[in-house]
Amino acid sequence: MKKILIIILLLGFTYNAFSQKSEDNIKVTKIAESTQSWNGDTLPAYPNGQPKITILKIVIPPHQKLDLHKHLVINAGVLITGVLTVIDDKNNVLELKAGDSIIELVNKYHYGENKGDIPAEIMVFYAGVVGTEITVKK
């Protein structure tokens, strides 16, 4: 019984030492945090209902423009590659480069345009509810 206890203690010590070393190498960087979208509008309250998270990777070819659209739910993204220009219905402009984040507009028409020479890849996270579209075109 004493041998088992010593082995358990040694295993516990080894695990704790490994965990401590692993944590020393972990780096957490806050990419974005806000109560407002990129143009300064206050984000709306989350709707009632069963939460539904959607994650999309959107690839916009060089020199292409998205259709005018709006999002019905709160969403945010990070541009992985390329450049992206976002323009809202009041001609506010946001220029993104790879690594930049965006807290998107909700219920406001806008579009994105890739003015660069390589595809613009953006990963977007939508926080909606079951039964609500995430994006609608005008």
Legacy VTK file of the C-alpha trace (Angstrom):
# vtk DataFile Version 3.0
C-alpha trace
ASCII
DATASET POLYDATA
POINTS 138 float
0.000 0.000 0.000
2.883 2.339 0.840
4.465 1.704 -2.621
1.190 2.590 -4.380
0.894 5.813 -2.403
4.508 6.768 -3.261
3.892 6.025 -6.965
0.702 8.111 -6.932
2.537 10.977 -5.234
5.384 10.756 -7.760
2.935 10.676 -10.666
1.119 13.662 -9.217
4.396 15.545 -8.820
5.422 14.692 -12.392
2.020 15.795 -13.731
2.150 19.072 -11.792
5.693 19.757 -12.954
4.707 19.035 -16.575
1.604 21.202 -16.289
3.632 24.044 -14.839
6.219 23.848 -17.638
3.470 23.755 -20.283
1.770 26.813 -18.823
5.024 28.756 -18.953
4.963 28.527 -22.768
1.302 29.432 -23.231
0.634 32.952 -24.446
-2.829 34.497 -24.516
-3.401 37.607 -26.626
-6.706 39.463 -26.649
-7.516 40.133 -30.295
-10.612 42.287 -29.791
-13.074 43.308 -27.101
-15.785 45.917 -27.500
-19.416 46.828 -26.954
-19.391 48.580 -30.334
-19.046 47.575 -33.963
-16.175 48.927 -36.055
-18.069 52.116 -37.011
-18.902 53.005 -33.391
-22.490 51.721 -33.274
-23.443 50.060 -29.982
-23.998 46.322 -30.366
-27.608 45.193 -29.843
-28.717 42.864 -27.057
-28.538 39.167 -27.821
-31.929 37.831 -28.954
-33.858 35.308 -26.892
-33.861 31.711 -28.056
-31.640 28.676 -28.390
-28.091 29.990 -28.949
-26.407 28.970 -32.182
-22.761 29.654 -33.008
-21.683 29.664 -36.660
-18.059 29.936 -37.804
-17.383 30.700 -41.462
-14.152 30.976 -43.395
-14.859 33.386 -46.232
-12.458 33.709 -49.167
-12.809 36.783 -51.365
-10.777 36.601 -54.597
-8.518 39.513 -55.567
-10.318 42.606 -56.898
-13.790 41.253 -55.991
-16.545 42.955 -54.049
-19.215 41.328 -51.882
-22.877 42.170 -52.427
-24.449 44.796 -50.174
-25.672 42.880 -47.113
-26.397 43.091 -43.392
-25.943 40.704 -40.489
-28.865 39.975 -38.190
-26.656 38.694 -35.361
-23.537 39.851 -33.545
-20.381 38.652 -35.244
-16.651 39.242 -35.260
-13.782 38.046 -37.375
-10.071 37.992 -38.012
-8.555 38.543 -41.444
-6.154 35.652 -42.010
-4.593 36.677 -45.338
-4.781 39.566 -47.744
-6.449 42.932 -47.357
-10.112 43.855 -47.045
-11.923 47.176 -47.231
-15.322 47.349 -45.491
-17.719 50.194 -46.307
-21.033 50.882 -44.563
-24.146 52.642 -45.878
-22.849 56.003 -44.553
-19.529 55.585 -46.383
-17.550 54.854 -43.213
-14.494 52.839 -44.274
-12.455 50.227 -42.432
-9.198 48.985 -43.977
-8.063 45.555 -42.749
-4.787 43.724 -43.307
-3.893 40.165 -42.364
-4.066 39.727 -38.593
-6.563 42.548 -38.022
-9.859 41.902 -36.265
-13.300 43.293 -36.976
-16.388 43.559 -34.805
-18.998 43.666 -37.522
-22.048 45.815 -38.025
-25.426 44.417 -37.019
-28.577 45.393 -38.951
-26.632 47.924 -41.068
-25.991 47.449 -44.769
-22.355 47.265 -45.827
-20.021 45.410 -48.164
-16.446 44.214 -48.284
-14.003 44.576 -51.130
-10.659 42.895 -51.734
-8.520 45.539 -53.418
-5.415 43.364 -53.137
-3.691 40.894 -55.431
-4.152 37.779 -53.257
-7.306 36.199 -51.823
-8.619 37.811 -48.636
-9.435 35.036 -46.172
-11.435 35.950 -43.093
-12.653 33.725 -40.269
-15.963 35.028 -38.893
-17.754 33.936 -35.708
-21.526 34.571 -35.523
-23.430 34.470 -32.200
-27.074 33.995 -33.132
-30.099 31.923 -32.274
-31.787 29.026 -34.015
-34.183 30.312 -36.687
-32.408 33.634 -37.341
-30.430 34.151 -40.551
-26.914 35.409 -40.018
-26.715 37.455 -43.234
-29.246 38.862 -45.715
-28.553 40.617 -49.014
-30.248 43.850 -50.008
LINES 1 139
138 0 1 2 3 4 5 6 7 8 9 10 11 12 13 14 15 16 17 18 19 20 21 22 23 24 25 26 27 28 29 30 31 32 33 34 35 36 37 38 39 40 41 42 43 44 45 46 47 48 49 50 51 52 53 54 55 56 57 58 59 60 61 62 63 64 65 66 67 68 69 70 71 72 73 74 75 76 77 78 79 80 81 82 83 84 85 86 87 88 89 90 91 92 93 94 95 96 97 98 99 100 101 102 103 104 105 106 107 108 109 110 111 112 113 114 115 116 117 118 119 120 121 122 123 124 125 126 127 128 129 130 131 132 133 134 135 136 137
